[in-house]
Amino acid sequence: MWRALGLVASLALAWPGVASAQPAPTLTYEQAVRLADDGPTVRLAVRALELAERQLAITAAPVRGEVTAGYRWTSGERDPGVGEPIDLSAQGFDPIALTLTFPALGLGPAGDAIARARGDVTRARAELASARRAALIDVTSAFQNALRARVSVELATAEADLATLERQAAELRAAAGAATPGEVARLASAEARARNAVNAADFEAAAAQRALELALGGSTPPPAGPLPDPAALVSEATEPAWRDRGDVLAALLSVADTERTADATLRDQLPSLGFSVAHASGDADRSVQVAAAFDTRTLQPNLSISYDPDSGVTGVGDGGGSRSLTVGITLRVPLDPTVGSALAAARLARERAELQLELTRARAELDVDRRDFELASTLADADLARAAADLVRADLAVAEARFASGALSELAIARARLDAERADLDADRASDAARLAALRLLDALATDPDRQPVHQE
């Protein structure tokens, strides 16, 4: 009878179980990583980068043009008080004009707009990289939880089955007078608790699987397979990419923006010169004008060409013509009494941005140090957990030898095997914590984990 009970216990606790002829589909970690790179948050960041690049292309266009044209009707008359009234009725085309500007020179306000657009692209690229790292951390955490939750269900089921066998054995002993009713009741209570633990483990496994599917943005099979070795994800030679961190990059862009604002304030308050050249020609029926202008405030040249098809030069009769070249220089001297305050405000804004950059850099360094310490701590915990699991495995080997010599019952050896599996699960979870700590350190360093050497556990 005891040998039969032991055989049932061994079959119930067989690990990892008999594989089916056609194994169910599973999700590997590599597949999960690829799916994470196309998750909702990453797609949003990709769209933001595309929008920033489009905006830069618009802002930094080499030339902008505008064509204007129109037609005008006028009706009425003027009474000069002497002589006949003058008929004011008229109709005709407005001048057809083409105006060109050249913002791509990168000077003045247009240059500031281009620099800001480039900064937006740089920020969007950093945010995309950060979104990918964050998605990888989220998916790795969900993958690990779902993977370990499935193991927990198997262990909880094996624990409940073992509790059932122990209760049945106690009932047989009680029938033979070798056990008390209280011992049987205690084992029955332990069995009920074990069955409740199975239900709780089932719920946690289902919740972990839903969390994984939510992180990946769709239905996926259960996870399986090896995970990267935490210690191999980060090397000692890894250098922080400060300019790729979102907070540091934002502070750097803020400093650059305040510098541009200060330069623009000074440019607006200094005297400026405007230069213009215009050539006009025409006759009594039509006229053409070509003009170019440039001033030291906007630093943006523009060219305009206009043609009036039905209005000639005033004062020119039939058969006559007119040509002229005009060159102009204009001096503008601002008389703003708040110029001192404006320049002081620009200087203070720049100093504030520089101080904010220093503070952000110091906080980033502290964040890296903290993540580095967390990684070292979790790696040590993982080593200790694995060492503890090895000790339990060594105890199991002794128990196997005792069982082979007949000095240990089959229920006791089943309990030892179950303890060894639980120790392995604890070691795996400690390794999971170290793996997440490694990914968080890489995120703090603004380093892509894909660039790091990856080894399997």
Steps between C-alpha positions, in 0.01 A plus 500: 500500500777749589686407183186572295455838672862587433468408133194728465689784672799459268276514194314805632827686560681400180676810363446657257243246382438293190506703181214466259554372149423848363616761753287810536643819346707715732649850495878530525673799654649601164151502347369709789780754451414534132133549584590757767675711237164538327297569812253788541737734683777438247265565210395830655865601536565403137213721387632787711841468334344493154302813584812680626692406185216626281490825693876541457466444125236773489697744714832442321361516147768654272258748354142609554289662236164668472308603190229763524256611232158662484236685305337826609179684407434864584172690447416866570577856403669809642352852482786752507255793528626648177429350165362157423497217757781247475405138441687272748376173355789267421595137495820309452753254639705564811872443456601134488778474760745226598676543836789275603669471839806291591478367859758225450785745555455427872525862613283722716149395607483242220824345624361490853189321377713245313717441808191443715357257243828308499489492879148357481627223271786423738259491794258274310781257416608484864138448607464217248811329635373550855158360406665190356706448814194550720298257288780244528501533879122467519490199268791330676329545837168369367672210320686395814189527718292293261775240464552461875125505567457191285771324699330611821176336386681173435671512840177591678322211327779261597485631859125440512536150356766420758278638776222269380730199513619595848140532621407165346802337661400646838149361460643154432723529806206618710298198386786282616521691829838661414369859470260718696188667358663837578794418272260405221304825550821706490608341172150546356521873584844519338356336189218756484752784529708343223195480272424866570861580411447327165200722429699809595791389280262441207360851541847655520611310191198619303554859616870482411416369152250784447762751616746357245242525222421855602869593489532345153176648372329175401428136575812286538576137597649424842869588547773240497869464444818653642558861597815715462762472771467816716875538549560498123261786428725767650877520470734702721613702197151637436511880484192715558360671191392813682376680189263208430330520838171682468549721806857602418418556134203721593725708726761534223237608248366750753846658533532524122154653475578766761819586310297549184248712690778716641652547154159585355435754776832668435442491125159663538637780717806590293482742206444323170551576135271411214616470138272490198543495124210538258480512122178615332414514131186539297300695248152643482334154505699283741777510760756266660688542828781289651611576856735348757535593866712405801528640850734427790214429742325213325811393304270344245519615135189511288436546132177617338392518139172668395334542163193711429345395168259787455641801687796687366735754649327822606583793267613288208295530182462269203833400354690620809693297760657526840794332675636570846743353755459586865747423777400572859665488841289528814626549855280388790588606854277350775403738778359249746547613862474136621803378306708472819238288671457281193872429477521434876205260477667312215823472700315375809311244292827366363658478847191321630512249214870433564435442871212269411733306270753456780228382739354262241844356426565447873165325543571283197835396646328419829240295315773302324681437829177382660419267209855368505473422872164330447652281231794401720263424789259292292786311335631413846152390606474287187833333575390429858166360385671276247746382766208423732330306220821304443506409870141379479593297194790351694259406780275344238790289375555372855128432533504310169782284633312434824187419304694254283626325816147480642571745784255762373134475406370586155288782641810649661700483177207661316504782754878544449456520124229760538722707731778490241265627228384783725860597570568510125196723451622738772841514330335571162298784652812649655662485156191670355543790743864535398402497132254785550762691699744460210245632250417795727869583528530496121198729483664739748814492284284563189663194342321262268504149653524350153856630478603296800625139480210267580550149642239254605461380858 
